[in-house]
Amino acid sequence: MWPAGSGEEDGARQEIRAYLAKAGRDYVVSVGINNDDTLELLEKSEPRQLIDDLLAGQRDLMEIAVLDPGSFTEAGAMEVNAGTDAFMGTAAIQYGRFTPGNKLIDQADVAAAAAGKMVFRSAVMDGKSILKGYIGFEEPYPLVVSLVMDEAFLFENLNQQRMNRILISGALLVLVVMASYIISGWLIRPVHSILSKVNDVADGQFDTVLEVRSSDEMGQLAQQVNAMSKNLAVYTNKLQSAFEENRTMKEYLQSFINHTSDAIHVEQTDGTIVQVNQAFEMMFGWTAEEAIGARLQLVPEQYSREEQQALDEIAAGKLLPARETVRQRKDGNWMNVSVTTSPIRDNKGIIRAYASITRDMTSRYKMDELLRRSEKLNTVGQLAAGVAHEIRNPLTTLRGFLQLQQQTQKLNVGHVDLMLSELDRINLIVSEFLILAKPQASKFELKDVRYVLGDVVSLLDSQAHLCNVVFNTDFTQEECEIACEENQLKQVFINVLKNAIEAMPRGGEVNIVVEKRKRDTIAVSITDQGVGIPEEMIPKLGDPFVTGKETGTGLGIMVSQRIIQSHQGTMDITSKVDVGTTVVITLPAVTE
């Protein structure tokens, strides 16, 4: 029987493990035995019956023996029953069956197992490959358990177990992959829907709406995509409307540019032409293919400085009105034009090009010349009619006195004085007509208008005293030099001051002011306190024989206006009846 008394019940759990590697195999066999469990099993069972049950239940287990290591390693122990193939029930073999092999190796293995090592090795028994193992126990007393297993059957079982595990692992892997595919498909389905919606948006289709089925991150993302699609649809419609408006406006502008009679061209700051219209081709003679990309000589050399000054003023931010100048055609001929130039700036405000609108003024100048000639002929006709009328009256008086003296055959001195007076009037009319029709050649000199006007005031001062008229002068202290013909300018001042004196039959004051205004101009203001001029007559002043005086011809104002115009000045007349008249003569000052 198995001896009673089994180790310490509260002792630590012990386990013995060994590893067996065999040549030609790609694995290692691990064998482990728990000492406590094994001893507990041996204590509760009959040893021999237990060994028989183990041999019957384990097909790969061929022998089990419980050895006494002390007796087994003695010199004569292995020679007992030497004629038998196995030891059973000897002092060295307490239980089970043991088939000896190599004596020295068996003893060495038992001794090693008794020393605490688990020994397994391969051997051959009855022509079979076997696996022999020795496991030592120290409690309740030293012993060694010997195990003999069929190696082929063992490894067959191991291979079968490995194959089963491989199959199970493969099946589990397939299940995991399928489950992962199903789960990933369920998880990625919203992503596919969102991706499909994004592709529709990229293709410009904003009508489809994603169905939001959850409130998680995917649901929130779907809501954001729907909102983005809606906003993009609104913005796209606005952009399309703006694009259509811009396209329509561009067509209108292109039609206007191509069908206007004014030449339009755009040139870069270096003078390179980048765009022209049809009127440009017709006006200047270059085709669009010739002009675009080229630097054309549109401005004659003599006017290049004037053109550069205009561009400098535009670059400085000044808005220039249309300016009349000269341009050059392809054939080299010049033409009078009116040019309006505008800058084209980029988003940073830097001028990148200039757009110019050019209008041919040749026809207008011809019309102006014809109009001037027509006005001159009309004026000559009016003057001729007026002169004929004014001269006919004195001539009628002369004819009557001469006929009277012819009949009486007597010379009447009183009649002679009247006839001389009428002849003087005829001479005055003819003289003024000659001055108006053919003014004398003018030679302009630098004169100070204060001194010229002062001489006239001194000349007429005595006549003014006789008429009870006082001249009040207020001359500026600044120099008032102008380029003028002195005698013609004196004639203007004499005409204006004489009209002022004659407009005040009861006397009064004439205020004379000379001042220098801005923009380099000099203003001479002459104001009387006379009877004034009716408002409806003021626009007609300067026409022949239009006058408010009984003995006037109206030619004095006409001559004065012409002289002032020849000096590049202006004459403005304002008046109120019974208040007085103001004449303002403006002349350009000479600048250094």
KEFIZA-691915 format. One record per residue (C-alpha): x, y, z; residue in three letters. Coordinates in pm, whole numbers, padded with zeros to 5 digits, always signed. Layout:
N
XYZALA
...
END
This chain:
592
+00000+00000+00000MET
+00098+00357-00040TRP
+00248+00472+00291PRO
+00035+00705+00508ALA
+00139+01059+00600GLY
+00147+01315+00325SER
+00349+01633+00359GLY
+00232+01959+00511GLU
-00127+02048+00438GLU
-00061+02425+00463ASP
+00263+02419+00267GLY
+00327+02618-00049ALA
+00200+02473-00377ARG
+00483+02303-00575GLN
+00500+02235-00947GLU
+00762+02040-01144ILE
+00800+02123-01515ARG
+01031+01979-01785ALA
+01081+02043-02156TYR
+01164+01789-02429LEU
+01299+01878-02769ALA
+01345+01616-03044LYS
+01556+01644-03356ALA
+01348+01696-03670GLY
+01056+01851-03479ARG
+00961+02218-03496ASP
+00820+02228-03141TYR
+00909+02153-02777VAL
+00703+01929-02542VAL
+00638+02087-02202SER
+00549+01849-01915VAL
+00428+01979-01578GLY
+00317+01795-01264ILE
+00176+01957-00956ASN
+00326+01777-00657ASN
+00041+01860-00418ASP
-00232+01743-00656ASP
-00043+01425-00741THR
+00020+01329-00379LEU
-00339+01407-00289GLU
-00455+01175-00570LEU
-00219+00897-00457LEU
-00336+00927-00097GLU
-00702+00890-00187LYS
-00657+00591-00423SER
-00507+00241-00419GLU
-00169+00284-00594PRO
-00191-00025-00808ARG
-00550+00041-00907GLN
-00464+00400-00982LEU
-00175+00293-01205ILE
-00397+00048-01390ASP
-00665+00317-01439ASP
-00408+00561-01571LEU
-00265+00305-01814LEU
-00613+00214-01932ALA
-00721+00578-01978GLY
-00406+00706-02149GLN
-00329+00527-02473ARG
+00004+00695-02506ASP
+00110+00588-02154LEU
+00291+00245-02163MET
+00441+00211-01815GLU
+00415+00376-01475ILE
+00646+00285-01186ALA
+00714+00423-00841VAL
+01086+00381-00763LEU
+01286+00403-00444ASP
+01585+00610-00548PRO
+01803+00477-00267GLY
+01753+00112-00354SER
+01745+00173-00730PHE
+02089+00329-00743THR
+02260+00052-00542GLU
+02495-00171-00730ALA
+02293-00490-00725GLY
+01947-00358-00745ALA
+01925-00368-01122MET
+02037-00729-01139GLU
+01741-00876-00946VAL
+01528-01096-01171ASN
+01772-01039-01447ALA
+01599-01291-01663GLY
+01280-01091-01682THR
+01209-00791-01910ASP
+01069-00579-01626ALA
+01090-00527-01254PHE
+00775-00542-01049MET
+00739-00535-00674GLY
+01109-00534-00589THR
+01265-00311-00327ALA
+01373-00063-00595ALA
+01032-00073-00770ILE
+00760-00023-00516GLN
+00461-00001-00752TYR
+00397-00047-01117GLY
+00611-00184-01393ARG
+00954-00076-01504PHE
+01135-00205-01818THR
+01505-00131-01781PRO
+01720+00000-02058GLY
+02074+00113-02021ASN
+02160+00053-01659LYS
+02392+00344-01609LEU
+02163+00588-01787ILE
+01860+00470-01588ASP
+02045+00504-01260GLN
+02176+00849-01356ALA
+01822+00962-01452ASP
+01672+00833-01126VAL
+01949+00999-00927ALA
+01890+01328-01112ALA
+01515+01304-01051ALA
+01574+01230-00683ALA
+01791+01542-00672ALA
+01487+01752-00775GLY
+01518+01753-01153LYS
+01251+01635-01393MET
+01420+01411-01649VAL
+01272+01315-01986PHE
+01458+01149-02271ARG
+01389+00954-02584SER
+01468+00584-02608ALA
+01374+00265-02798VAL
+01181-00020-02642MET
+01060-00325-02831ASP
+01141-00142-03158GLY
+00924+00158-03066LYS
+01036+00509-03000SER
+00944+00593-02649ILE
+00968+00885-02413LEU
+01095+00805-02065LYS
+01050+01040-01778GLY
+01150+01051-01414TYR
+00987+01280-01159ILE
+01120+01305-00802GLY
+00923+01369-00482PHE
+01067+01449-00140GLU
+00749+01412+00069GLU
+00645+01211+00256PRO
+00978+01042+00177TYR
+01206+01035-00129PRO
+01065+00853-00433LEU
+01078+00877-00811VAL
+00787+00818-01050VAL
+00890+00664-01384SER
+00674+00722-01691LEU
+00710+00553-02030VAL
+00506+00697-02316MET
+00465+00602-02679ASP
+00640+00884-02860GLU
+00469+00832-03193ALA
+00124+00827-03036PHE
+00216+01122-02816LEU
+00332+01335-03104PHE
+00032+01223-03308GLU
-00190+01354-03032ASN
+00012+01670-03014LEU
-00017+01718-03390ASN
-00388+01651-03373GLN
-00428+01899-03092GLN
-00221+02153-03282ARG
-00430+02101-03594MET
-00749+02133-03392ASN
-00623+02455-03242ARG
-00524+02582-03584ILE
-00870+02502-03720LEU
-01039+02658-03421ILE
-00815+02964-03450SER
-00889+02986-03823GLY
-01261+02956-03762ALA
-01243+03218-03491LEU
-01039+03440-03722LEU
-01299+03406-03999VAL
-01575+03484-03752LEU
-01383+03782-03621VAL
-01319+03909-03975VAL
-01683+03865-04073MET
-01801+04029-03753ALA
-01551+04311-03805SER
-01670+04356-04164TYR
-02033+04365-04056ILE
-01964+04602-03768ILE
-01738+04824-03981SER
-02003+04831-04254GLY
-02262+04936-03998TRP
-02027+05199-03860LEU
-01908+05326-04197ILE
-02252+05336-04363ARG
-02315+05696-04240PRO
-01969+05791-04363VAL
-02055+05655-04710HIS
-02376+05856-04709SER
-02189+06170-04607ILE
-01920+06104-04870LEU
-02187+06055-05137SER
-02348+06385-05032LYS
-02012+06561-05044VAL
-01953+06426-05396ASN
-02298+06554-05499ASP
-02211+06896-05357VAL
-01881+06889-05544ALA
-02080+06820-05865ASP
-02309+07115-05792GLY
-02610+06913-05674GLN
-02740+07072-05356PHE
-03098+06935-05353ASP
-03036+06601-05182THR
-03063+06598-04802VAL
-02890+06355-04568LEU
-03120+06164-04332GLU
-03008+06219-03974VAL
-03078+05904-03771ARG
-02874+05968-03459SER
-02749+06247-03241SER
-02392+06122-03209ASP
-02090+06261-03388GLU
-02204+06116-03722MET
-02547+06271-03681GLY
-02396+06608-03598GLN
-02165+06576-03898LEU
-02462+06498-04123ALA
-02646+06806-03991GLN
-02342+07023-04060GLN
-02312+06880-04413VAL
-02681+06957-04477ASN
-02632+07313-04348ALA
-02319+07353-04559MET
-02506+07227-04868SER
-02791+07471-04804LYS
-02553+07766-04762ASN
-02357+07666-05070LEU
-02680+07649-05268ALA
-02771+08003-05156VAL
-02424+08141-05226TYR
-02406+07959-05561THR
-02736+08112-05670ASN
-02611+08455-05567LYS
-02286+08400-05754LEU
-02474+08286-06063GLN
-02696+08593-06047SER
-02394+08818-06001ALA
-02216+08639-06285PHE
-02512+08691-06515GLU
-02531+09057-06419GLU
-02159+09100-06477ASN
-02181+08918-06809ARG
-02473+09132-06921THR
-02297+09448-06805MET
-01980+09338-06983LYS
-02175+09284-07303GLU
-02336+09626-07269TYR
-02001+09792-07205LEU
-01837+09601-07488GLN
-02118+09703-07721SER
-02090+10064-07605PHE
-01712+10066-07644ILE
-01724+09911-07991ASN
-02009+10125-08124HIS
-01922+10464-07979THR
-01778+10720-08219SER
-01508+10814-07966ASP
-01176+10631-07981ALA
-01105+10434-07662ILE
-00774+10270-07583HIS
-00606+10136-07270VAL
-00231+10157-07230GLU
-00002+10041-06953GLN
+00219+10281-06762THR
+00507+10201-07000ASP
+00295+10303-07300GLY
+00209+09952-07425THR
-00140+09934-07579ILE
-00354+09654-07431VAL
-00701+09731-07570GLN
-00858+09941-07846VAL
-01207+09976-07993ASN
-01325+10003-08352GLN
-01343+10383-08341ALA
-00972+10388-08248PHE
-00888+10189-08559GLU
-01091+10423-08778MET
-00959+10743-08618MET
-00588+10662-08591PHE
-00545+10415-08877GLY
-00389+10123-08684TRP
-00569+09789-08671THR
-00626+09618-08337ALA
-00362+09354-08426GLU
-00107+09627-08497GLU
-00190+09836-08191ALA
-00223+09576-07912ILE
+00115+09500-07760GLY
+00286+09792-07934ALA
+00397+10136-07814ARG
+00243+10381-08063LEU
+00349+10740-08119GLN
+00005+10894-08061LEU
+00131+11217-07903VAL
+00343+11444-08126PRO
+00688+11521-07992GLU
+00600+11887-07939GLN
+00315+11789-07703TYR
+00494+11513-07508SER
+00577+11743-07218ARG
+00216+11860-07192GLU
+00099+11495-07193GLU
+00347+11397-06922GLN
+00228+11684-06701GLN
-00130+11563-06738ALA
-00030+11208-06640LEU
+00161+11340-06338ASP
-00147+11529-06221GLU
-00360+11215-06263ILE
-00104+11011-06065ALA
-00124+11276-05790ALA
-00499+11207-05762GLY
-00626+11508-05953LYS
-00938+11462-06165LEU
-00873+11625-06502LEU
-01155+11748-06726PRO
-01155+11686-07100ALA
-00859+11868-07254ARG
-00824+11984-07611GLU
-00491+11887-07762THR
-00335+11729-08071VAL
-00286+11364-08165ARG
-00097+11196-08447GLN
-00239+10939-08690ARG
-00061+10642-08842LYS
+00006+10843-09161ASP
+00176+11118-08956GLY
-00102+11375-08991ASN
-00213+11567-08685TRP
-00570+11613-08572MET
-00735+11831-08310ASN
-00892+11616-08041VAL
-01054+11629-07699SER
-00900+11372-07463VAL
-01027+11240-07129THR
-00779+11021-06940THR
-00861+10809-06633SER
-00632+10589-06423PRO
-00684+10214-06377ILE
-00567+10101-06033ARG
-00516+09757-05879ASP
-00656+09646-05541ASN
-00364+09819-05367LYS
-00440+10153-05531GLY
-00136+10146-05761ILE
-00190+10278-06114ILE
-00136+09996-06363ARG
-00278+10153-06681ALA
-00455+10455-06829TYR
-00784+10457-07022ALA
-00818+10739-07274SER
-01130+10853-07461ILE
-01040+11059-07767THR
-01290+11266-07965ARG
-01202+11407-08305ASP
-01262+11784-08293MET
-01180+11857-08658THR
-01544+11876-08767SER
-01634+12085-08465ARG
-01355+12331-08535TYR
-01473+12361-08894LYS
-01825+12428-08773MET
-01697+12684-08523ASP
-01505+12859-08799GLU
-01811+12862-09022LEU
-02016+12994-08733LEU
-01765+13271-08666ARG
-01767+13366-09031ARG
-02146+13364-09031SER
-02156+13578-08718GLU
-01900+13813-08872LYS
-02106+13847-09189LEU
-02417+13899-08979ASN
-02238+14163-08775THR
-02112+14332-09089VAL
-02467+14331-09226GLY
-02601+14481-08904GLN
-02323+14740-08901LEU
-02382+14828-09262ALA
-02755+14868-09202ALA
-02691+15070-08887GLY
-02429+15288-09049VAL
-02656+15352-09348ALA
-02936+15446-09114HIS
-02720+15665-08888GLU
-02551+15842-09182ILE
-02875+15891-09377ARG
-03025+16113-09105ASN
-02738+16367-09100PRO
-02723+16356-09477LEU
-03093+16436-09495THR
-03034+16739-09268THR
-02740+16853-09482LEU
-02941+16814-09802ARG
-03227+17024-09658GLY
-02998+17310-09547PHE
-02811+17308-09879LEU
-03135+17318-10078GLN
-03260+17604-09859LEU
-02943+17806-09917GLN
-02959+17727-10288GLN
-03309+17866-10308GLN
-03240+18178-10100THR
-02898+18235-10248GLN
-02786+18339-09899LYS
-02533+18188-09657LEU
-02683+18133-09312ASN
-02405+18100-09053VAL
-02638+17921-08811GLY
-02714+17664-09076HIS
-02343+17618-09140VAL
-02278+17528-08776ASP
-02556+17270-08787LEU
-02419+17121-09107MET
-02068+17098-08957LEU
-02213+16924-08650SER
-02385+16668-08872GLU
-02064+16612-09067LEU
-01877+16553-08737ASP
-02136+16291-08643ARG
-02091+16118-08975ILE
-01713+16124-08926ASN
-01749+15975-08573LEU
-01966+15690-08698ILE
-01728+15608-08982VAL
-01424+15621-08750SER
-01575+15382-08498GLU
-01684+15151-08777PHE
-01328+15144-08915LEU
-01185+15069-08571ILE
-01428+14782-08527LEU
-01387+14640-08875ALA
-01008+14671-08894LYS
-00834+14728-08562PRO
-00480+14853-08569GLN
-00191+14610-08533ALA
-00124+14542-08165SER
+00215+14524-08000LYS
+00182+14394-07645PHE
+00409+14526-07374GLU
+00435+14471-06999LEU
+00240+14745-06823LYS
+00103+14793-06475ASP
-00272+14828-06513VAL
-00285+15068-06214ARG
-00073+15323-06400TYR
-00266+15284-06727VAL
-00596+15337-06548LEU
-00446+15622-06344GLY
-00356+15810-06663ASP
-00713+15777-06790VAL
-00856+15896-06457VAL
-00629+16203-06470SER
-00732+16269-06830LEU
-01106+16258-06754LEU
-01092+16415-06408ASP
-01153+16771-06532SER
-01452+16659-06743GLN
-01586+16472-06437ALA
-01566+16792-06225HIS
-01762+16982-06489LEU
-02035+16717-06463CYS
-02022+16716-06083ASN
-01881+16363-06079VAL
-01615+16242-05833VAL
-01374+15955-05902PHE
-01297+15736-05595ASN
-00996+15505-05653THR
-00889+15204-05451ASP
-00579+15042-05604PHE
-00406+14739-05453THR
-00045+14771-05334GLN
+00061+14458-05524GLU
+00213+14479-05868GLU
-00046+14434-06140CYS
+00160+14379-06454GLU
-00018+14254-06764ILE
+00074+14206-07129ALA
-00129+14467-07318CYS
-00146+14724-07595GLU
-00160+15042-07384GLU
-00356+15267-07620ASN
-00627+15004-07681GLN
-00661+14941-07309LEU
-00687+15318-07245LYS
-00959+15336-07507GLN
-01159+15071-07314VAL
-01122+15259-06984PHE
-01215+15592-07152ILE
-01531+15434-07303ASN
-01641+15284-06969VAL
-01566+15599-06762LEU
-01736+15828-07017LYS
-02045+15604-07006ASN
-02040+15627-06625ALA
-02018+16008-06635ILE
-02296+16034-06897GLU
-02517+15796-06690ALA
-02519+16054-06401MET
-02660+16381-06541PRO
-02702+16517-06187ARG
-02358+16407-06082GLY
-02247+16143-05837GLY
-01955+15916-05753GLU
-01766+15661-05960VAL
-01583+15396-05756ASN
-01277+15247-05926ILE
-01117+14939-05769VAL
-00811+14743-05885VAL
-00735+14414-05707GLU
-00529+14101-05767LYS
-00731+13786-05736ARG
-00639+13419-05712LYS
-00537+13216-06017ARG
-00315+13506-06127ASP
-00589+13742-06250THR
-00637+14117-06209ILE
-00985+14266-06175ALA
-01078+14628-06255VAL
-01420+14723-06116SER
-01593+15053-06220ILE
-01924+15131-06045THR
-02141+15438-06105ASP
-02457+15575-05942GLN
-02638+15644-06265GLY
-02979+15568-06409VAL
-02889+15205-06471GLY
-02966+14973-06764ILE
-03288+14770-06799PRO
-03232+14402-06729GLU
-03365+14289-07068GLU
-03113+14513-07247MET
-02799+14381-07072ILE
-02766+14059-07284PRO
-02785+14276-07601LYS
-02506+14512-07499LEU
-02227+14487-07753GLY
-02461+14453-08048ASP
-02433+14735-08303PRO
-02640+15046-08223PHE
-02787+14895-07905VAL
-02751+15168-07644THR
-02941+15336-07362GLY
-02819+15685-07459LYS
-03011+15912-07693GLU
-02704+16002-07901THR
-02509+15672-07858GLY
-02426+15418-08130THR
-02347+15112-07913GLY
-02021+15065-08102LEU
-01811+15176-07801GLY
-01906+14875-07592ILE
-01864+14650-07892MET
-01514+14781-07958VAL
-01425+14754-07587SER
-01540+14393-07569GLN
-01335+14302-07872ARG
-01023+14466-07727ILE
-01065+14286-07393ILE
-01110+13954-07574GLN
-00789+14013-07768SER
-00617+14053-07428HIS
-00755+13710-07313GLN
-00981+13883-07062GLY
-01351+13920-06987THR
-01594+14208-06942MET
-01900+14156-06721ASP
-02179+14415-06686ILE
-02436+14418-06408THR
-02691+14695-06352SER
-03008+14799-06170LYS
-03235+15080-06284VAL
-03201+15397-06069ASP
-02925+15228-05866VAL
-02623+15211-06091GLY
-02408+14997-06316THR
-02094+14792-06244THR
-01845+14690-06512VAL
-01584+14430-06411VAL
-01289+14381-06644ILE
-01073+14074-06569THR
-00727+14041-06726LEU
-00459+13770-06689PRO
-00159+13877-06479ALA
+00197+13814-06589VAL
+00370+13549-06377THR
+00744+13512-06343GLU
END
